[in-house]
Amino acid sequence: MSYGLLFIKKHLYYDYMEQNRAKILVVDDTKTNIEVLEGVLSTEFDVFVALNGKKALFLAQKIKPDIILLDVMMPEMDGYETMRQLRKIDSLKDVPVFFLTAKSDSQSEQLGLDLGAVDYIAKPFTPQLVLLRVKNQLEYKRQRDHLNEMVAERTADLRKTMKVMLTSLGSLAEYRDPETGEHIKRTQFIVQMLAELLSDNPKFKNFIKSPEYIDYYATAAPLHDIGKVGILDEILRKPGKLTDDERKTMQAHPQMGYDVLLEATKELNDNPMVRIAADMALGHHERWDGEGYPNHLKGEEIPVGARMMAVADVYDALVTRRPYKEPFPHDVAVKEIYNGRGTQFDPDVVDAFMKIEAQLPSAYEQFKDKAN
C-alpha cells in the first residue's frame, strides 16, 4: 500500500471517529467539578453540561447522550428525582447513568442502583479512573446495542417468514373454494384499514395495542376461512342451494380452522399473531346480537379480529359475483352493512367502515384482474 493511500485511509478513519464520538452529559451544580470532568473527557468524547436537573432533562432529549454523569446533591431537583424523570422518557430510559456523590453510605447507593444507575463515582474523584469507567461502560453499551440490533433483525426475519407462511396457508382455502377469487386479499385490505382506525378508539386500545398489532390483524385475516380445507368438495363447490345437513357441515369450518390454528399456538408459545388468526377463524360468522355461529357469541364476547372480519367478509361477498348471484352495487352493499349495525355487526366497527367505504371501489381495482 502506498504512503498516499495509507494517509487517505487514516484521514477518513479519523474523520469517521470524529463524527461518531460518544456524547457525555455531565450534570453538576459545581463548576469546579464540571471543569475537571470536561478536561479529562473532552479529549475523547463530546461533552455537554447542565447545571441542574431541569436543564439536564431538556438537554438530554435534544442531544440523546450515550452516558450521563449525574450529581446527587443539587438544589430544586436532586439527582435521584432527575433520574426518575429520565426513566419516564422512552428515548432516554436505557441511557447508562453514573451518580456523582460525596455520600458513601450504603443506603444512598442502594437507592441510586434501585433507580437504575449503573454505578457510583465517589467525590472527590480521580479523573483518570472516571475516564476508564466511562470507556468501559461505553464498550459494554456498544456490545449491548449491537446485540439488540442483531436480535431485532433476527426477529424481523422470523416475523416476515411467519407472515409469508401464514398468507400461503390462507391461500389453501382460496384454491379449494373457486368462488372466493381474490377474496382473502380484499378482506385483508379492509381489515387492515379497520384496525388502523379502531386503534384510536379507546374501546379497542387493549386489543390493538400498537402498529405491530395492526399488522397482526392484517396478517391473520387470510386465515379466516382456513377451516374450509376440511369441507368436502361436493359441499364446498356445490353451485346450488345447500341442504340443511350440508349447511350444518359448512358451518363447521370456523371450528375446524380454530382447532388447527389453536394447536399451532401451542407450538409457537402462544404467538399473538396466530392466536388472533385462530379467534378470527372461529368468530367471523358470529353476530353482535348472538344469532351467529358456531357458538352464538354476543357483543363483546366476540373477539375483535372476528368483528372486523365479519364486516369485511360480508361486504366482499356482496360486491363480488358468485355462481348463485350477481354482484351488488357498492352503495347497496354499504347500506346492508349499515343496516346490520348493532344487530349483525359491532357498531364501532361499522362506524369505522363508514369512514373508509368511499375508498373501496377504487382500492378494489388492484384486484379486478383476478376477481370473479
C-alpha positions as CSV (number, residue, x, y, z in Angstrom):
1,M,0.0,0.0,0.0
2,S,1.4,3.4,-1.0
3,Y,2.0,6.1,1.7
4,G,-0.5,8.4,0.0
5,L,-3.3,5.8,0.1
6,L,-2.5,4.9,3.7
7,F,-2.6,8.6,4.6
8,I,-6.1,9.0,3.0
9,K,-7.4,5.9,4.8
10,K,-6.1,7.1,8.1
11,H,-7.6,10.5,7.4
12,L,-11.0,9.0,6.6
13,Y,-10.9,6.9,9.7
14,Y,-10.2,9.8,12.0
15,D,-13.0,11.8,10.3
16,Y,-15.3,8.9,11.0
17,M,-14.3,8.7,14.6
18,E,-14.8,12.4,15.0
19,Q,-18.2,12.2,13.6
20,N,-19.1,9.3,15.8
21,R,-17.7,10.4,19.1
22,A,-19.7,9.4,22.1
23,K,-21.8,12.1,23.8
24,I,-21.4,12.5,27.5
25,L,-23.8,14.7,29.5
26,V,-22.3,16.0,32.8
27,V,-24.9,17.3,35.3
28,D,-23.4,19.1,38.3
29,D,-24.1,22.4,40.0
30,T,-20.4,22.8,41.0
31,K,-18.4,24.4,38.2
32,T,-15.1,23.1,39.6
33,N,-16.3,19.5,39.1
34,I,-17.5,20.3,35.6
35,E,-14.2,21.8,34.6
36,V,-12.3,18.7,35.9
37,L,-14.6,16.3,34.1
38,E,-14.6,18.3,30.9
39,G,-10.9,18.4,30.9
40,V,-10.4,14.6,31.2
41,L,-13.4,13.6,29.0
42,S,-13.4,16.1,26.1
43,T,-10.2,14.7,24.6
44,E,-12.1,11.6,23.6
45,F,-15.8,12.5,23.8
46,D,-18.2,15.3,23.1
47,V,-19.1,16.7,26.5
48,F,-22.3,18.6,27.2
49,V,-23.0,20.3,30.5
50,A,-26.1,21.1,32.6
51,L,-26.0,22.9,35.9
52,N,-29.3,21.5,37.3
53,G,-31.8,18.6,36.8
54,K,-34.3,20.7,34.8
55,K,-31.8,21.7,32.2
56,A,-30.4,18.2,32.1
57,L,-33.8,16.8,31.1
58,F,-34.2,19.3,28.4
59,L,-30.6,18.9,27.0
60,A,-30.7,15.1,27.2
61,Q,-33.8,14.9,25.0
62,K,-32.1,17.2,22.5
63,I,-28.7,15.5,22.2
64,K,-29.5,11.9,23.1
65,P,-26.3,11.3,25.2
66,D,-24.6,7.9,25.3
67,I,-23.8,8.3,29.1
68,I,-24.9,10.7,31.8
69,L,-22.8,11.6,34.8
70,L,-25.3,12.9,37.3
71,D,-24.6,14.7,40.6
72,V,-26.8,13.6,43.5
73,M,-26.8,16.8,45.7
74,M,-28.4,19.6,43.6
75,P,-30.9,22.3,44.6
76,E,-34.5,22.2,43.5
77,M,-34.3,18.8,41.7
78,D,-31.7,16.4,43.1
79,G,-30.1,13.6,41.2
80,Y,-32.5,10.9,42.3
81,E,-35.6,12.9,41.1
82,T,-33.8,13.8,37.9
83,M,-33.1,10.1,37.4
84,R,-36.8,9.2,38.0
85,Q,-37.8,11.8,35.3
86,L,-35.2,10.5,32.8
87,R,-36.6,7.0,33.1
88,K,-40.1,8.2,32.2
89,I,-38.8,9.4,28.8
90,D,-38.7,6.5,26.3
91,S,-35.8,7.7,24.3
92,L,-33.7,8.1,27.5
93,K,-34.8,5.2,29.7
94,D,-31.9,3.0,28.6
95,V,-29.1,5.6,28.8
96,P,-26.4,4.5,31.3
97,V,-26.2,6.9,34.3
98,F,-23.4,7.3,36.8
99,F,-24.2,9.0,40.0
100,L,-21.6,11.5,41.2
101,T,-21.8,11.8,45.0
102,A,-19.9,12.6,48.2
103,K,-22.2,10.3,50.1
104,S,-20.7,7.0,50.9
105,D,-23.5,5.3,52.9
106,S,-24.9,2.0,51.5
107,Q,-28.5,3.3,51.8
108,S,-27.9,6.1,49.3
109,E,-26.0,3.8,47.0
110,Q,-28.9,1.3,47.1
111,L,-31.4,4.0,46.3
112,G,-29.4,5.0,43.2
113,L,-29.0,1.5,42.0
114,D,-32.7,0.7,42.5
115,L,-33.5,3.7,40.3
116,G,-31.4,2.2,37.5
117,A,-27.9,3.8,37.9
118,V,-25.1,1.6,36.5
119,D,-22.6,2.7,39.2
120,Y,-21.5,5.4,41.6
121,I,-18.5,7.6,41.3
122,A,-17.4,9.0,44.7
123,K,-16.2,12.5,45.2
124,P,-13.5,13.6,45.2
125,F,-12.9,11.5,42.1
126,T,-9.7,10.6,40.3
127,P,-10.1,11.9,36.7
128,Q,-8.3,9.0,35.0
129,L,-10.4,6.5,36.8
130,V,-13.6,8.3,35.7
131,L,-12.3,8.2,32.1
132,L,-11.6,4.5,32.4
133,R,-15.0,3.7,33.9
134,V,-16.8,5.7,31.2
135,K,-14.8,3.9,28.5
136,N,-15.7,0.5,29.9
137,Q,-19.4,1.4,30.1
138,L,-19.4,2.7,26.6
139,E,-17.8,-0.5,25.3
140,Y,-20.4,-2.5,27.2
141,K,-23.2,-0.3,25.7
142,R,-21.8,-0.7,22.2
143,Q,-21.8,-4.5,22.6
144,R,-25.3,-4.4,24.1
145,D,-26.7,-2.2,21.3
146,H,-25.1,-4.4,18.7
147,L,-26.7,-7.5,20.2
148,N,-30.0,-5.8,20.4
149,E,-29.7,-4.9,16.7
150,M,-28.9,-8.5,15.8
151,V,-31.9,-9.7,17.8
152,A,-34.2,-7.1,16.2
153,E,-33.0,-8.1,12.7
154,R,-33.5,-11.8,13.5
155,T,-36.9,-11.1,15.0
156,A,-37.9,-9.2,11.9
157,D,-36.7,-12.0,9.6
158,L,-38.7,-14.6,11.7
159,R,-41.8,-12.4,11.6
160,K,-41.5,-11.9,7.8
161,T,-41.1,-15.7,7.4
162,M,-44.2,-16.3,9.5
163,K,-46.2,-13.8,7.6
164,V,-45.3,-15.4,4.3
165,M,-46.2,-18.9,5.7
166,L,-49.5,-17.7,7.1
167,T,-50.5,-16.0,3.9
168,S,-49.6,-19.1,1.9
169,L,-51.6,-21.2,4.3
170,G,-54.6,-18.9,3.9
171,S,-54.3,-19.3,0.1
172,L,-55.2,-23.0,0.5
173,A,-58.8,-22.1,1.3
174,E,-58.9,-19.9,-1.8
175,Y,-57.7,-22.8,-4.0
176,R,-60.3,-25.1,-2.5
177,D,-63.1,-22.6,-3.0
178,P,-63.1,-21.2,-6.5
179,E,-65.9,-18.7,-5.6
180,T,-63.6,-16.6,-3.5
181,G,-61.1,-15.4,-6.2
182,E,-59.1,-12.6,-4.5
183,H,-61.4,-12.7,-1.5
184,I,-58.7,-13.2,1.1
185,K,-56.6,-10.3,-0.3
186,R,-59.5,-7.9,-0.4
187,T,-60.8,-8.8,3.1
188,Q,-57.2,-8.4,4.4
189,F,-57.1,-4.9,2.9
190,I,-60.3,-4.0,4.6
191,V,-59.3,-5.5,8.0
192,Q,-56.0,-3.5,8.0
193,M,-57.8,-0.3,7.3
194,L,-60.4,-1.0,10.1
195,A,-57.6,-1.9,12.5
196,E,-55.8,1.3,11.8
197,L,-58.9,3.4,12.5
198,L,-60.0,1.4,15.6
199,S,-56.5,1.6,17.2
200,D,-57.5,5.2,18.1
201,N,-60.8,4.1,19.7
202,P,-60.4,3.8,23.5
203,K,-62.6,0.7,23.5
204,F,-60.0,-1.1,21.4
205,K,-56.8,0.1,22.9
206,N,-56.3,-3.2,24.8
207,F,-56.7,-5.2,21.7
208,I,-54.9,-3.1,19.0
209,K,-52.0,-2.0,21.2
210,S,-49.6,-0.8,18.6
211,P,-48.8,-0.6,14.9
212,E,-47.4,-4.1,15.3
213,Y,-50.8,-5.4,16.3
214,I,-52.4,-3.7,13.3
215,D,-50.0,-5.8,11.3
216,Y,-51.0,-8.9,13.3
217,Y,-54.7,-8.5,12.4
218,A,-53.9,-7.9,8.7
219,T,-51.6,-10.9,8.6
220,A,-54.2,-13.1,10.3
221,A,-57.0,-12.1,8.1
222,P,-56.2,-14.5,5.2
223,L,-56.6,-17.5,7.5
224,H,-60.2,-16.8,8.5
225,D,-61.6,-19.5,6.1
226,I,-58.7,-22.0,6.5
227,G,-61.3,-24.4,8.0
228,K,-62.8,-24.8,4.5
229,V,-59.9,-27.0,3.7
230,G,-61.7,-29.7,5.7
231,I,-65.0,-29.4,3.9
232,L,-65.9,-32.0,1.2
233,D,-65.7,-30.7,-2.4
234,E,-69.3,-31.7,-3.2
235,I,-70.4,-29.3,-0.5
236,L,-67.8,-26.6,-0.8
237,R,-68.1,-26.4,-4.6
238,K,-71.9,-27.0,-4.9
239,P,-73.3,-24.3,-7.2
240,G,-76.9,-24.6,-5.9
241,K,-78.6,-24.2,-2.5
242,L,-77.3,-26.4,0.3
243,T,-79.4,-28.8,2.2
244,D,-79.9,-28.4,5.9
245,D,-77.3,-31.2,6.6
246,E,-74.9,-29.6,4.1
247,R,-75.3,-26.2,5.6
248,K,-74.6,-27.7,9.0
249,T,-71.4,-29.3,7.7
250,M,-70.4,-26.0,6.1
251,Q,-70.9,-24.2,9.3
252,A,-68.3,-26.4,10.9
253,H,-65.5,-24.7,9.1
254,P,-64.9,-22.0,11.7
255,Q,-64.3,-24.6,14.4
256,M,-62.1,-26.6,12.1
257,G,-59.9,-23.6,11.4
258,Y,-59.8,-22.6,15.0
259,D,-58.7,-26.1,16.2
260,V,-55.9,-26.2,13.7
261,L,-54.6,-22.7,14.5
262,L,-55.0,-23.2,18.2
263,E,-52.8,-26.2,18.1
264,A,-50.2,-24.1,16.2
265,T,-50.2,-21.5,19.0
266,K,-49.1,-24.2,21.4
267,E,-46.1,-25.0,19.3
268,L,-45.3,-21.3,18.9
269,N,-45.6,-20.3,22.6
270,D,-49.0,-18.7,22.1
271,N,-47.7,-16.4,19.3
272,P,-50.2,-13.4,19.3
273,M,-50.4,-13.3,15.5
274,V,-51.5,-16.9,15.3
275,R,-53.8,-16.5,18.3
276,I,-55.6,-13.6,16.6
277,A,-55.9,-15.8,13.5
278,A,-57.5,-18.6,15.5
279,D,-60.0,-16.3,17.1
280,M,-60.7,-14.7,13.7
281,A,-61.3,-18.1,12.1
282,L,-63.7,-19.2,14.9
283,G,-65.7,-16.0,15.3
284,H,-66.1,-14.3,11.9
285,H,-69.6,-15.8,11.4
286,E,-70.8,-14.8,14.9
287,R,-73.3,-11.9,15.2
288,W,-73.4,-8.9,17.5
289,D,-76.9,-10.0,18.6
290,G,-75.9,-13.5,19.4
291,E,-77.6,-15.2,16.4
292,G,-74.5,-16.2,14.6
293,Y,-72.5,-19.5,14.6
294,P,-70.8,-21.7,15.8
295,N,-71.0,-20.6,19.4
296,H,-73.7,-17.9,19.4
297,L,-71.3,-15.4,21.0
298,K,-72.8,-12.0,21.7
299,G,-71.5,-8.4,21.7
300,E,-68.0,-8.0,23.2
301,E,-67.8,-11.8,23.7
302,I,-66.8,-11.9,20.0
303,P,-63.0,-11.4,19.5
304,V,-62.1,-8.0,18.0
305,G,-60.5,-9.6,14.9
306,A,-63.6,-11.6,14.2
307,R,-65.8,-8.5,14.5
308,M,-63.6,-6.7,11.9
309,M,-63.5,-9.8,9.6
310,A,-67.3,-10.1,9.8
311,V,-67.8,-6.7,8.2
312,A,-65.1,-7.2,5.6
313,D,-66.3,-10.7,4.8
314,V,-69.9,-9.7,4.2
315,Y,-69.1,-6.5,2.2
316,D,-66.8,-8.5,-0.1
317,A,-69.4,-11.3,-0.6
318,L,-72.0,-8.7,-1.5
319,V,-69.9,-6.8,-4.1
320,T,-68.4,-9.8,-5.9
321,R,-70.0,-12.2,-8.4
322,R,-70.8,-15.7,-7.1
323,P,-72.4,-18.6,-9.0
324,Y,-75.7,-18.0,-7.3
325,K,-75.8,-14.2,-7.5
326,E,-74.7,-11.1,-9.4
327,P,-72.5,-8.5,-7.6
328,F,-74.3,-5.9,-5.6
329,P,-73.5,-2.2,-6.3
330,H,-71.1,-0.7,-3.8
331,D,-73.8,1.7,-2.4
332,V,-76.2,-1.2,-1.8
333,A,-73.6,-3.2,-0.1
334,V,-72.6,-0.3,2.2
335,K,-76.3,0.2,3.1
336,E,-76.6,-3.5,4.0
337,I,-73.5,-3.2,6.3
338,Y,-75.0,-0.1,7.9
339,N,-78.4,-1.8,8.4
340,G,-76.6,-4.6,10.3
341,R,-75.1,-2.1,12.8
342,G,-75.9,-3.3,16.3
343,T,-77.5,-6.5,15.2
344,Q,-75.2,-8.4,12.9
345,F,-72.1,-6.2,13.4
346,D,-70.3,-4.3,16.2
347,P,-71.5,-0.7,15.9
348,D,-68.0,0.7,16.4
349,V,-66.6,-1.5,13.6
350,V,-69.5,-0.3,11.3
351,D,-68.7,3.3,12.2
352,A,-65.1,2.7,11.2
353,F,-66.2,1.0,8.0
354,M,-68.3,4.0,7.1
355,K,-65.2,6.2,7.2
356,I,-63.4,4.1,4.6
357,E,-66.2,2.8,2.4
358,A,-65.7,5.6,-0.2
359,Q,-62.2,4.4,-0.8
360,L,-63.1,0.8,-1.5
361,P,-64.3,0.9,-5.1
362,S,-61.0,2.4,-6.3
363,A,-59.0,0.2,-4.0
364,Y,-60.7,-2.9,-5.4
365,E,-59.3,-2.0,-8.8
366,Q,-56.0,-3.6,-7.8
367,F,-57.8,-7.0,-7.5
368,K,-60.0,-6.7,-10.6
369,D,-57.9,-8.9,-12.9
370,K,-58.3,-11.9,-10.7
371,A,-61.7,-11.2,-9.1
372,N,-64.7,-13.1,-10.4
